[in-house]
Amino acid sequence: MGKFCGYLLGEEWLFQRGVELGHPRPKTEGDAMEIICLASRNLRIKTGVYTYTKLRRVKTLQGKRYWCIAFAATDPWEQLPTTAPLEEEYIALKEALKKDGPPRWFRGT
């Protein structure tokens, strides 16, 4: 598995966003995946990055797993750029997530 350049999202954050969008908290694994996909898609559309990002599962150097809105990947099969994005491509998402700095690289799971 390659690496992804993007911003991390925790599952709880995605579940809370789903609630804010009018969905109930997940009760099953299937519900959880549906909420994760709906919440992340809504965020990506709202910030204008939907067409050139993908939602991927990654882990940090400490081994913690997160969801990642990825702008780039080292694996060409992902059909994403292989270099980090320009600031104008990520600024809206960065502001919506209240993140500091540009997207970072994380190992895929």
Biopython code that builds the backbone (N, CA, C, O; Angstrom):
import numpy as np
from Bio.PDB.StructureBuilder import StructureBuilder

atoms = [
    (1, "MET", "N", (0.860, -1.179, 0.000)),
    (1, "MET", "CA", (0.000, 0.000, 0.000)),
    (1, "MET", "C", (0.900, 1.234, 0.000)),
    (1, "MET", "O", (1.915, 1.281, 0.695)),
    (2, "GLY", "N", (0.516, 2.208, -0.777)),
    (2, "GLY", "CA", (1.294, 3.428, -0.901)),
    (2, "GLY", "C", (0.999, 4.443, 0.184)),
    (2, "GLY", "O", (0.424, 4.130, 1.227)),
    (3, "LYS", "N", (1.405, 5.653, -0.091)),
    (3, "LYS", "CA", (1.162, 6.765, 0.833)),
    (3, "LYS", "C", (0.176, 7.734, 0.200)),
    (3, "LYS", "O", (0.041, 7.816, -1.021)),
    (4, "PHE", "N", (-0.515, 8.473, 1.080)),
    (4, "PHE", "CA", (-1.502, 9.454, 0.643)),
    (4, "PHE", "C", (-1.200, 10.800, 1.277)),
    (4, "PHE", "O", (-0.811, 10.875, 2.443)),
    (5, "CYS", "N", (-1.379, 11.854, 0.512)),
    (5, "CYS", "CA", (-1.194, 13.218, 0.995)),
    (5, "CYS", "C", (-2.571, 13.827, 1.198)),
    (5, "CYS", "O", (-3.331, 14.003, 0.245)),
    (6, "GLY", "N", (-2.887, 14.149, 2.455)),
    (6, "GLY", "CA", (-4.203, 14.701, 2.721)),
    (6, "GLY", "C", (-4.374, 15.117, 4.166)),
    (6, "GLY", "O", (-3.415, 15.225, 4.931)),
    (7, "TYR", "N", (-5.632, 15.347, 4.513)),
    (7, "TYR", "CA", (-6.009, 15.728, 5.874)),
    (7, "TYR", "C", (-6.726, 14.573, 6.557)),
    (7, "TYR", "O", (-7.558, 13.897, 5.951)),
    (8, "LEU", "N", (-6.396, 14.356, 7.822)),
    (8, "LEU", "CA", (-6.986, 13.268, 8.600)),
    (8, "LEU", "C", (-8.354, 13.639, 9.149)),
    (8, "LEU", "O", (-8.616, 14.790, 9.498)),
    (9, "LEU", "N", (-9.226, 12.623, 9.217)),
    (9, "LEU", "CA", (-10.542, 12.751, 9.827)),
    (9, "LEU", "C", (-10.763, 11.548, 10.728)),
    (9, "LEU", "O", (-10.550, 10.409, 10.312)),
    (10, "GLY", "N", (-11.189, 11.795, 11.958)),
    (10, "GLY", "CA", (-11.525, 10.707, 12.855)),
    (10, "GLY", "C", (-12.949, 10.230, 12.604)),
    (10, "GLY", "O", (-13.792, 10.994, 12.136)),
    (11, "GLU", "N", (-13.214, 8.961, 12.916)),
    (11, "GLU", "CA", (-14.560, 8.435, 12.717)),
    (11, "GLU", "C", (-15.593, 9.205, 13.524)),
    (11, "GLU", "O", (-16.684, 9.479, 13.024)),
    (12, "GLU", "N", (-15.272, 9.556, 14.752)),
    (12, "GLU", "CA", (-16.237, 10.273, 15.590)),
    (12, "GLU", "C", (-16.589, 11.621, 14.970)),
    (12, "GLU", "O", (-17.746, 12.042, 15.001)),
    (13, "TRP", "N", (-15.598, 12.291, 14.410)),
    (13, "TRP", "CA", (-15.857, 13.574, 13.744)),
    (13, "TRP", "C", (-16.817, 13.363, 12.573)),
    (13, "TRP", "O", (-17.742, 14.153, 12.383)),
    (14, "LEU", "N", (-16.606, 12.305, 11.787)),
    (14, "LEU", "CA", (-17.478, 12.006, 10.654)),
    (14, "LEU", "C", (-18.885, 11.637, 11.118)),
    (14, "LEU", "O", (-19.864, 12.050, 10.496)),
    (15, "PHE", "N", (-19.002, 10.862, 12.205)),
    (15, "PHE", "CA", (-20.321, 10.508, 12.736)),
    (15, "PHE", "C", (-21.067, 11.759, 13.188)),
    (15, "PHE", "O", (-22.265, 11.897, 12.940)),
    (16, "GLN", "N", (-20.349, 12.678, 13.855)),
    (16, "GLN", "CA", (-20.973, 13.916, 14.312)),
    (16, "GLN", "C", (-21.432, 14.762, 13.129)),
    (16, "GLN", "O", (-22.505, 15.364, 13.175)),
    (17, "ARG", "N", (-20.636, 14.808, 12.081)),
    (17, "ARG", "CA", (-21.042, 15.546, 10.882)),
    (17, "ARG", "C", (-22.288, 14.909, 10.275)),
    (17, "ARG", "O", (-23.178, 15.614, 9.799)),
    (18, "GLY", "N", (-22.352, 13.590, 10.291)),
    (18, "GLY", "CA", (-23.541, 12.899, 9.797)),
    (18, "GLY", "C", (-24.778, 13.286, 10.591)),
    (18, "GLY", "O", (-25.843, 13.495, 10.010)),
    (19, "VAL", "N", (-24.653, 13.386, 11.914)),
    (19, "VAL", "CA", (-25.762, 13.810, 12.768)),
    (19, "VAL", "C", (-26.184, 15.230, 12.402)),
    (19, "VAL", "O", (-27.376, 15.522, 12.307)),
    (20, "GLU", "N", (-25.208, 16.111, 12.198)),
    (20, "GLU", "CA", (-25.506, 17.493, 11.812)),
    (20, "GLU", "C", (-26.232, 17.567, 10.468)),
    (20, "GLU", "O", (-26.977, 18.512, 10.209)),
    (21, "LEU", "N", (-26.009, 16.569, 9.621)),
    (21, "LEU", "CA", (-26.674, 16.517, 8.319)),
    (21, "LEU", "C", (-28.038, 15.826, 8.398)),
    (21, "LEU", "O", (-28.726, 15.683, 7.387)),
    (22, "GLY", "N", (-28.424, 15.398, 9.610)),
    (22, "GLY", "CA", (-29.742, 14.805, 9.791)),
    (22, "GLY", "C", (-29.795, 13.294, 9.815)),
    (22, "GLY", "O", (-30.879, 12.712, 9.776)),
    (23, "HIS", "N", (-28.642, 12.650, 9.880)),
    (23, "HIS", "CA", (-28.613, 11.184, 9.923)),
    (23, "HIS", "C", (-28.462, 10.708, 11.374)),
    (23, "HIS", "O", (-27.802, 11.364, 12.180)),
    (24, "PRO", "N", (-29.073, 9.569, 11.700)),
    (24, "PRO", "CA", (-28.900, 9.045, 13.062)),
    (24, "PRO", "C", (-27.490, 8.483, 13.242)),
    (24, "PRO", "O", (-26.814, 8.163, 12.264)),
    (25, "ARG", "N", (-27.056, 8.367, 14.487)),
    (25, "ARG", "CA", (-25.756, 7.736, 14.762)),
    (25, "ARG", "C", (-25.806, 6.290, 14.277)),
    (25, "ARG", "O", (-26.855, 5.651, 14.364)),
    (26, "PRO", "N", (-24.707, 5.767, 13.774)),
    (26, "PRO", "CA", (-24.721, 4.400, 13.237)),
    (26, "PRO", "C", (-24.943, 3.348, 14.325)),
    (26, "PRO", "O", (-24.473, 3.478, 15.456)),
    (27, "LYS", "N", (-25.679, 2.300, 13.937)),
    (27, "LYS", "CA", (-25.924, 1.192, 14.858)),
    (27, "LYS", "C", (-25.203, -0.078, 14.421)),
    (27, "LYS", "O", (-24.944, -0.966, 15.233)),
    (28, "THR", "N", (-24.883, -0.157, 13.146)),
    (28, "THR", "CA", (-24.198, -1.329, 12.606)),
    (28, "THR", "C", (-22.952, -0.882, 11.841)),
    (28, "THR", "O", (-22.751, 0.306, 11.588)),
    (29, "GLU", "N", (-22.135, -1.848, 11.483)),
    (29, "GLU", "CA", (-20.936, -1.559, 10.671)),
    (29, "GLU", "C", (-21.334, -0.953, 9.321)),
    (29, "GLU", "O", (-20.682, -0.034, 8.825)),
    (30, "GLY", "N", (-22.409, -1.482, 8.740)),
    (30, "GLY", "CA", (-22.900, -0.947, 7.473)),
    (30, "GLY", "C", (-23.365, 0.493, 7.610)),
    (30, "GLY", "O", (-23.087, 1.331, 6.752)),
    (31, "ASP", "N", (-24.089, 0.779, 8.716)),
    (31, "ASP", "CA", (-24.517, 2.156, 8.978)),
    (31, "ASP", "C", (-23.305, 3.076, 9.100)),
    (31, "ASP", "O", (-23.302, 4.188, 8.572)),
    (32, "ALA", "N", (-22.282, 2.604, 9.796)),
    (32, "ALA", "CA", (-21.086, 3.420, 10.018)),
    (32, "ALA", "C", (-20.434, 3.781, 8.689)),
    (32, "ALA", "O", (-20.079, 4.940, 8.471)),
    (33, "MET", "N", (-20.272, 2.811, 7.805)),
    (33, "MET", "CA", (-19.646, 3.092, 6.509)),
    (33, "MET", "C", (-20.492, 4.053, 5.681)),
    (33, "MET", "O", (-19.959, 4.922, 4.991)),
    (34, "GLU", "N", (-21.805, 3.896, 5.754)),
    (34, "GLU", "CA", (-22.684, 4.796, 5.006)),
    (34, "GLU", "C", (-22.544, 6.234, 5.501)),
    (34, "GLU", "O", (-22.446, 7.162, 4.698)),
    (35, "ILE", "N", (-22.533, 6.417, 6.814)),
    (35, "ILE", "CA", (-22.392, 7.763, 7.394)),
    (35, "ILE", "C", (-21.021, 8.347, 7.057)),
    (35, "ILE", "O", (-20.918, 9.522, 6.708)),
    (36, "ILE", "N", (-19.978, 7.542, 7.159)),
    (36, "ILE", "CA", (-18.629, 8.008, 6.833)),
    (36, "ILE", "C", (-18.575, 8.503, 5.384)),
    (36, "ILE", "O", (-18.038, 9.577, 5.111)),
    (37, "CYS", "N", (-19.126, 7.726, 4.471)),
    (37, "CYS", "CA", (-19.117, 8.116, 3.054)),
    (37, "CYS", "C", (-19.968, 9.359, 2.806)),
    (37, "CYS", "O", (-19.546, 10.267, 2.089)),
    (38, "LEU", "N", (-21.167, 9.404, 3.397)),
    (38, "LEU", "CA", (-22.044, 10.563, 3.212)),
    (38, "LEU", "C", (-21.427, 11.839, 3.782)),
    (38, "LEU", "O", (-21.428, 12.883, 3.130)),
    (39, "ALA", "N", (-20.905, 11.745, 4.995)),
    (39, "ALA", "CA", (-20.341, 12.929, 5.655)),
    (39, "ALA", "C", (-19.105, 13.440, 4.924)),
    (39, "ALA", "O", (-18.947, 14.647, 4.742)),
    (40, "SER", "N", (-18.231, 12.530, 4.506)),
    (40, "SER", "CA", (-17.020, 12.967, 3.809)),
    (40, "SER", "C", (-17.357, 13.513, 2.430)),
    (40, "SER", "O", (-16.758, 14.496, 1.993)),
    (41, "ARG", "N", (-18.305, 12.891, 1.739)),
    (41, "ARG", "CA", (-18.705, 13.392, 0.419)),
    (41, "ARG", "C", (-19.290, 14.797, 0.543)),
    (41, "ARG", "O", (-18.971, 15.675, -0.259)),
    (42, "ASN", "N", (-20.145, 15.013, 1.544)),
    (42, "ASN", "CA", (-20.725, 16.334, 1.763)),
    (42, "ASN", "C", (-19.640, 17.379, 2.002)),
    (42, "ASN", "O", (-19.689, 18.465, 1.426)),
    (43, "LEU", "N", (-18.663, 17.059, 2.844)),
    (43, "LEU", "CA", (-17.564, 17.979, 3.137)),
    (43, "LEU", "C", (-16.752, 18.277, 1.886)),
    (43, "LEU", "O", (-16.404, 19.430, 1.631)),
    (44, "ARG", "N", (-16.448, 17.251, 1.108)),
    (44, "ARG", "CA", (-15.641, 17.436, -0.096)),
    (44, "ARG", "C", (-16.380, 18.265, -1.140)),
    (44, "ARG", "O", (-15.771, 19.086, -1.826)),
    (45, "ILE", "N", (-17.681, 18.055, -1.264)),
    (45, "ILE", "CA", (-18.475, 18.849, -2.212)),
    (45, "ILE", "C", (-18.561, 20.291, -1.733)),
    (45, "ILE", "O", (-18.355, 21.222, -2.512)),
    (46, "LYS", "N", (-18.868, 20.477, -0.443)),
    (46, "LYS", "CA", (-19.019, 21.823, 0.125)),
    (46, "LYS", "C", (-17.746, 22.659, -0.032)),
    (46, "LYS", "O", (-17.826, 23.866, -0.257)),
    (47, "THR", "N", (-16.585, 22.032, 0.084)),
    (47, "THR", "CA", (-15.318, 22.762, -0.003)),
    (47, "THR", "C", (-14.738, 22.772, -1.424)),
    (47, "THR", "O", (-13.668, 23.338, -1.649)),
    (48, "GLY", "N", (-15.432, 22.156, -2.375)),
    (48, "GLY", "CA", (-15.005, 22.201, -3.769)),
    (48, "GLY", "C", (-13.864, 21.280, -4.145)),
    (48, "GLY", "O", (-13.245, 21.474, -5.191)),
    (49, "VAL", "N", (-13.560, 20.275, -3.320)),
    (49, "VAL", "CA", (-12.437, 19.384, -3.612)),
    (49, "VAL", "C", (-12.884, 17.996, -4.074)),
    (49, "VAL", "O", (-12.050, 17.125, -4.318)),
    (50, "TYR", "N", (-14.185, 17.793, -4.192)),
    (50, "TYR", "CA", (-14.722, 16.453, -4.468)),
    (50, "TYR", "C", (-14.139, 15.822, -5.729)),
    (50, "TYR", "O", (-13.805, 14.637, -5.724)),
    (51, "THR", "N", (-14.012, 16.584, -6.795)),
    (51, "THR", "CA", (-13.614, 16.003, -8.080)),
    (51, "THR", "C", (-12.149, 15.585, -8.156)),
    (51, "THR", "O", (-11.774, 14.836, -9.058)),
    (52, "TYR", "N", (-11.324, 16.047, -7.243)),
    (52, "TYR", "CA", (-9.904, 15.679, -7.320)),
    (52, "TYR", "C", (-9.343, 15.128, -6.013)),
    (52, "TYR", "O", (-8.136, 15.188, -5.781)),
    (53, "THR", "N", (-10.218, 14.590, -5.156)),
    (53, "THR", "CA", (-9.778, 13.931, -3.927)),
    (53, "THR", "C", (-10.473, 12.583, -3.804)),
    (53, "THR", "O", (-11.455, 12.298, -4.490)),
    (54, "LYS", "N", (-9.935, 11.763, -2.909)),
    (54, "LYS", "CA", (-10.546, 10.475, -2.585)),
    (54, "LYS", "C", (-10.469, 10.267, -1.081)),
    (54, "LYS", "O", (-9.572, 10.785, -0.417)),
    (55, "LEU", "N", (-11.414, 9.505, -0.553)),
    (55, "LEU", "CA", (-11.399, 9.150, 0.862)),
    (55, "LEU", "C", (-10.659, 7.827, 0.992)),
    (55, "LEU", "O", (-11.034, 6.835, 0.367)),
    (56, "ARG", "N", (-9.622, 7.816, 1.794)),
    (56, "ARG", "CA", (-8.814, 6.616, 1.981)),
    (56, "ARG", "C", (-8.529, 6.386, 3.460)),
    (56, "ARG", "O", (-8.560, 7.323, 4.258)),
    (57, "ARG", "N", (-8.252, 5.141, 3.819)),
    (57, "ARG", "CA", (-7.901, 4.756, 5.189)),
    (57, "ARG", "C", (-6.386, 4.812, 5.301)),
    (57, "ARG", "O", (-5.680, 4.255, 4.461)),
    (58, "VAL", "N", (-5.879, 5.484, 6.342)),
    (58, "VAL", "CA", (-4.430, 5.620, 6.548)),
    (58, "VAL", "C", (-4.090, 5.382, 8.013)),
    (58, "VAL", "O", (-4.969, 5.291, 8.870)),
    (59, "LYS", "N", (-2.787, 5.284, 8.276)),
    (59, "LYS", "CA", (-2.341, 5.229, 9.667)),
    (59, "LYS", "C", (-1.151, 6.143, 9.864)),
    (59, "LYS", "O", (-0.359, 6.384, 8.953)),
    (60, "THR", "N", (-1.051, 6.643, 11.086)),
    (60, "THR", "CA", (0.043, 7.544, 11.437)),
    (60, "THR", "C", (1.286, 6.737, 11.783)),
    (60, "THR", "O", (1.240, 5.508, 11.844)),
    (61, "LEU", "N", (2.393, 7.429, 12.009)),
    (61, "LEU", "CA", (3.618, 6.747, 12.425)),
    (61, "LEU", "C", (3.437, 6.031, 13.758)),
    (61, "LEU", "O", (4.130, 5.054, 14.041)),
    (62, "GLN", "N", (2.505, 6.517, 14.576)),
    (62, "GLN", "CA", (2.218, 5.892, 15.870)),
    (62, "GLN", "C", (1.283, 4.683, 15.728)),
    (62, "GLN", "O", (0.993, 4.006, 16.715)),
    (63, "GLY", "N", (0.816, 4.415, 14.517)),
    (63, "GLY", "CA", (-0.036, 3.262, 14.263)),
    (63, "GLY", "C", (-1.530, 3.521, 14.405)),
    (63, "GLY", "O", (-2.325, 2.588, 14.285)),
    (64, "LYS", "N", (-1.930, 4.763, 14.657)),
    (64, "LYS", "CA", (-3.357, 5.083, 14.777)),
    (64, "LYS", "C", (-3.966, 5.200, 13.388)),
    (64, "LYS", "O", (-3.364, 5.770, 12.478)),
    (65, "ARG", "N", (-5.166, 4.652, 13.237)),
    (65, "ARG", "CA", (-5.857, 4.661, 11.944)),
    (65, "ARG", "C", (-6.868, 5.798, 11.881)),
    (65, "ARG", "O", (-7.590, 6.078, 12.839)),
    (66, "TYR", "N", (-6.893, 6.440, 10.723)),
    (66, "TYR", "CA", (-7.812, 7.545, 10.464)),
    (66, "TYR", "C", (-8.325, 7.432, 9.040)),
    (66, "TYR", "O", (-7.809, 6.654, 8.237)),
    (67, "TRP", "N", (-9.342, 8.217, 8.742)),
    (67, "TRP", "CA", (-9.755, 8.439, 7.366)),
    (67, "TRP", "C", (-8.986, 9.651, 6.864)),
    (67, "TRP", "O", (-8.642, 10.542, 7.640)),
    (68, "CYS", "N", (-8.722, 9.681, 5.582)),
    (68, "CYS", "CA", (-7.937, 10.758, 4.990)),
    (68, "CYS", "C", (-8.601, 11.236, 3.709)),
    (68, "CYS", "O", (-8.917, 10.433, 2.831)),
    (69, "ILE", "N", (-8.812, 12.532, 3.603)),
    (69, "ILE", "CA", (-9.221, 13.108, 2.321)),
    (69, "ILE", "C", (-7.921, 13.360, 1.571)),
    (69, "ILE", "O", (-7.174, 14.292, 1.867)),
    (70, "ALA", "N", (-7.679, 12.498, 0.593)),
    (70, "ALA", "CA", (-6.388, 12.475, -0.096)),
    (70, "ALA", "C", (-6.404, 13.289, -1.386)),
    (70, "ALA", "O", (-7.309, 13.168, -2.211)),
    (71, "PHE", "N", (-5.379, 14.117, -1.532)),
    (71, "PHE", "CA", (-5.166, 14.913, -2.738)),
    (71, "PHE", "C", (-4.159, 14.241, -3.672)),
    (71, "PHE", "O", (-4.187, 14.473, -4.880)),
    (72, "ALA", "N", (-3.279, 13.419, -3.124)),
    (72, "ALA", "CA", (-2.212, 12.799, -3.910)),
    (72, "ALA", "C", (-1.900, 11.424, -3.330)),
    (72, "ALA", "O", (-2.220, 11.132, -2.178)),
    (73, "ALA", "N", (-1.270, 10.587, -4.150)),
    (73, "ALA", "CA", (-0.887, 9.242, -3.727)),
    (73, "ALA", "C", (0.393, 8.831, -4.442)),
    (73, "ALA", "O", (0.681, 9.299, -5.544)),
    (74, "THR", "N", (1.148, 7.961, -3.810)),
    (74, "THR", "CA", (2.362, 7.462, -4.449)),
    (74, "THR", "C", (2.061, 6.336, -5.434)),
    (74, "THR", "O", (2.876, 6.050, -6.311)),
    (75, "ASP", "N", (0.916, 5.702, -5.301)),
    (75, "ASP", "CA", (0.518, 4.601, -6.175)),
    (75, "ASP", "C", (-0.278, 5.144, -7.363)),
    (75, "ASP", "O", (-1.361, 5.697, -7.172)),
    (76, "PRO", "N", (0.240, 4.994, -8.585)),
    (76, "PRO", "CA", (-0.473, 5.533, -9.754)),
    (76, "PRO", "C", (-1.843, 4.888, -9.987)),
    (76, "PRO", "O", (-2.689, 5.479, -10.659)),
    (77, "TRP", "N", (-2.075, 3.708, -9.452)),
    (77, "TRP", "CA", (-3.380, 3.046, -9.591)),
    (77, "TRP", "C", (-4.486, 3.824, -8.886)),
    (77, "TRP", "O", (-5.663, 3.644, -9.198)),
    (78, "GLU", "N", (-4.125, 4.675, -7.951)),
    (78, "GLU", "CA", (-5.119, 5.477, -7.242)),
    (78, "GLU", "C", (-5.704, 6.583, -8.119)),
    (78, "GLU", "O", (-6.718, 7.183, -7.765)),
    (79, "GLN", "N", (-5.072, 6.852, -9.253)),
    (79, "GLN", "CA", (-5.502, 7.895, -10.184)),
    (79, "GLN", "C", (-5.609, 9.261, -9.503)),
    (79, "GLN", "O", (-6.551, 10.020, -9.728)),
    (80, "LEU", "N", (-4.624, 9.543, -8.674)),
    (80, "LEU", "CA", (-4.455, 10.842, -8.035)),
    (80, "LEU", "C", (-3.080, 11.361, -8.430)),
    (80, "LEU", "O", (-2.219, 10.571, -8.818)),
    (81, "PRO", "N", (-2.853, 12.667, -8.340)),
    (81, "PRO", "CA", (-1.497, 13.175, -8.592)),
    (81, "PRO", "C", (-0.492, 12.517, -7.639)),
    (81, "PRO", "O", (-0.867, 12.015, -6.579)),
    (82, "THR", "N", (0.764, 12.524, -8.023)),
    (82, "THR", "CA", (1.805, 11.936, -7.174)),
    (82, "THR", "C", (2.569, 12.991, -6.377)),
    (82, "THR", "O", (3.496, 12.664, -5.636)),
    (83, "THR", "N", (2.183, 14.241, -6.529)),
    (83, "THR", "CA", (2.821, 15.326, -5.780)),
    (83, "THR", "C", (1.781, 16.056, -4.944)),
    (83, "THR", "O", (0.589, 16.040, -5.253)),
    (84, "ALA", "N", (2.251, 16.695, -3.882)),
    (84, "ALA", "CA", (1.359, 17.437, -2.991)),
    (84, "ALA", "C", (0.631, 18.535, -3.761)),
    (84, "ALA", "O", (1.171, 19.070, -4.729)),
    (85, "PRO", "N", (-0.585, 18.875, -3.343)),
    (85, "PRO", "CA", (-1.374, 19.877, -4.066)),
    (85, "PRO", "C", (-0.875, 21.301, -3.834)),
    (85, "PRO", "O", (-0.155, 21.585, -2.878)),
    (86, "LEU", "N", (-1.278, 22.172, -4.730)),
    (86, "LEU", "CA", (-1.024, 23.603, -4.562)),
    (86, "LEU", "C", (-1.969, 24.144, -3.489)),
    (86, "LEU", "O", (-3.027, 23.567, -3.240)),
    (87, "GLU", "N", (-1.586, 25.243, -2.862)),
    (87, "GLU", "CA", (-2.394, 25.809, -1.770)),
    (87, "GLU", "C", (-3.827, 26.108, -2.203)),
    (87, "GLU", "O", (-4.764, 25.855, -1.446)),
    (88, "GLU", "N", (-4.007, 26.639, -3.399)),
    (88, "GLU", "CA", (-5.373, 26.970, -3.815)),
    (88, "GLU", "C", (-6.262, 25.731, -3.956)),
    (88, "GLU", "O", (-7.487, 25.850, -3.948)),
    (89, "GLU", "N", (-5.666, 24.557, -4.084)),
    (89, "GLU", "CA", (-6.441, 23.324, -4.198)),
    (89, "GLU", "C", (-6.930, 22.809, -2.842)),
    (89, "GLU", "O", (-7.935, 22.101, -2.778)),
    (90, "TYR", "N", (-6.232, 23.157, -1.762)),
    (90, "TYR", "CA", (-6.616, 22.609, -0.461)),
    (90, "TYR", "C", (-7.095, 23.645, 0.556)),
    (90, "TYR", "O", (-7.584, 23.267, 1.620)),
    (91, "ILE", "N", (-6.969, 24.925, 0.263)),
    (91, "ILE", "CA", (-7.235, 25.971, 1.253)),
    (91, "ILE", "C", (-8.658, 25.914, 1.824)),
    (91, "ILE", "O", (-8.833, 26.089, 3.030)),
    (92, "ALA", "N", (-9.666, 25.677, 1.000)),
    (92, "ALA", "CA", (-11.049, 25.639, 1.493)),
    (92, "ALA", "C", (-11.258, 24.475, 2.458)),
    (92, "ALA", "O", (-11.925, 24.630, 3.481)),
    (93, "LEU", "N", (-10.697, 23.319, 2.141)),
    (93, "LEU", "CA", (-10.824, 22.167, 3.037)),
    (93, "LEU", "C", (-10.050, 22.414, 4.326)),
    (93, "LEU", "O", (-10.532, 22.102, 5.415)),
    (94, "LYS", "N", (-8.863, 22.968, 4.203)),
    (94, "LYS", "CA", (-8.053, 23.290, 5.382)),
    (94, "LYS", "C", (-8.820, 24.201, 6.328)),
    (94, "LYS", "O", (-8.826, 23.972, 7.537)),
    (95, "GLU", "N", (-9.458, 25.220, 5.797)),
    (95, "GLU", "CA", (-10.218, 26.156, 6.631)),
    (95, "GLU", "C", (-11.448, 25.496, 7.244)),
    (95, "GLU", "O", (-11.762, 25.737, 8.410)),
    (96, "ALA", "N", (-12.147, 24.667, 6.471)),
    (96, "ALA", "CA", (-13.343, 23.988, 6.992)),
    (96, "ALA", "C", (-12.989, 23.040, 8.134)),
    (96, "ALA", "O", (-13.754, 22.895, 9.088)),
    (97, "LEU", "N", (-11.826, 22.396, 8.032)),
    (97, "LEU", "CA", (-11.384, 21.456, 9.074)),
    (97, "LEU", "C", (-10.612, 22.139, 10.201)),
    (97, "LEU", "O", (-10.276, 21.508, 11.204)),
    (98, "LYS", "N", (-10.332, 23.444, 10.028)),
    (98, "LYS", "CA", (-9.557, 24.210, 11.011)),
    (98, "LYS", "C", (-8.190, 23.556, 11.262)),
    (98, "LYS", "O", (-7.767, 23.376, 12.403)),
    (99, "LYS", "N", (-7.522, 23.211, 10.169)),
    (99, "LYS", "CA", (-6.200, 22.586, 10.236)),
    (99, "LYS", "C", (-5.113, 23.638, 10.074)),
    (99, "LYS", "O", (-5.323, 24.687, 9.466)),
    (100, "ASP", "N", (-3.960, 23.334, 10.625)),
    (100, "ASP", "CA", (-2.781, 24.181, 10.445)),
    (100, "ASP", "C", (-1.889, 23.542, 9.390)),
    (100, "ASP", "O", (-1.626, 22.340, 9.439)),
    (101, "GLY", "N", (-1.437, 24.324, 8.461)),
    (101, "GLY", "CA", (-0.472, 23.836, 7.487)),
    (101, "GLY", "C", (-1.076, 23.052, 6.339)),
    (101, "GLY", "O", (-2.278, 22.788, 6.298)),
    (102, "PRO", "N", (-0.199, 22.685, 5.402)),
    (102, "PRO", "CA", (-0.644, 21.952, 4.218)),
    (102, "PRO", "C", (-0.942, 20.486, 4.541)),
    (102, "PRO", "O", (-0.615, 20.011, 5.629)),
    (103, "PRO", "N", (-1.562, 19.768, 3.596)),
    (103, "PRO", "CA", (-1.794, 18.332, 3.798)),
    (103, "PRO", "C", (-0.470, 17.609, 4.006)),
    (103, "PRO", "O", (0.575, 18.040, 3.519)),
    (104, "ARG", "N", (-0.535, 16.503, 4.737)),
    (104, "ARG", "CA", (0.676, 15.713, 5.032)),
    (104, "ARG", "C", (0.546, 14.320, 4.437)),
    (104, "ARG", "O", (-0.544, 13.891, 4.058)),
    (105, "TRP", "N", (1.681, 13.617, 4.360)),
    (105, "TRP", "CA", (1.719, 12.263, 3.809)),
    (105, "TRP", "C", (1.528, 11.239, 4.928)),
    (105, "TRP", "O", (2.098, 11.361, 6.012)),
    (106, "PHE", "N", (0.701, 10.215, 4.630)),
    (106, "PHE", "CA", (0.427, 9.140, 5.579)),
    (106, "PHE", "C", (0.428, 7.801, 4.818)),
    (106, "PHE", "O", (0.108, 7.746, 3.631)),
    (107, "ARG", "N", (0.789, 6.747, 5.521)),
    (107, "ARG", "CA", (0.814, 5.414, 4.935)),
    (107, "ARG", "C", (-0.613, 4.856, 4.840)),
    (107, "ARG", "O", (-1.376, 4.921, 5.804)),
    (108, "GLY", "N", (-0.957, 4.319, 3.691)),
    (108, "GLY", "CA", (-2.255, 3.687, 3.506)),
    (108, "GLY", "C", (-2.333, 2.366, 4.261)),
    (108, "GLY", "O", (-1.313, 1.749, 4.568)),
    (109, "THR", "N", (-3.554, 1.946, 4.555)),
    (109, "THR", "CA", (-3.735, 0.661, 5.259)),
    (109, "THR", "C", (-4.356, -0.374, 4.344)),
    (109, "THR", "O", (-4.582, -1.510, 4.761)),
]
sb = StructureBuilder()
sb.init_structure("model")
sb.init_model(0)
sb.init_chain("A")
sb.init_seg("    ")
for serial, (resi, resn, name, xyz) in enumerate(atoms, 1):
    if name == "N":
        sb.init_residue(resn, " ", resi, " ")
    sb.init_atom(name, np.array(xyz, "f"), 0.0, 1.0, " ", f" {name:<3s}", serial, name[0])
structure = sb.get_structure()
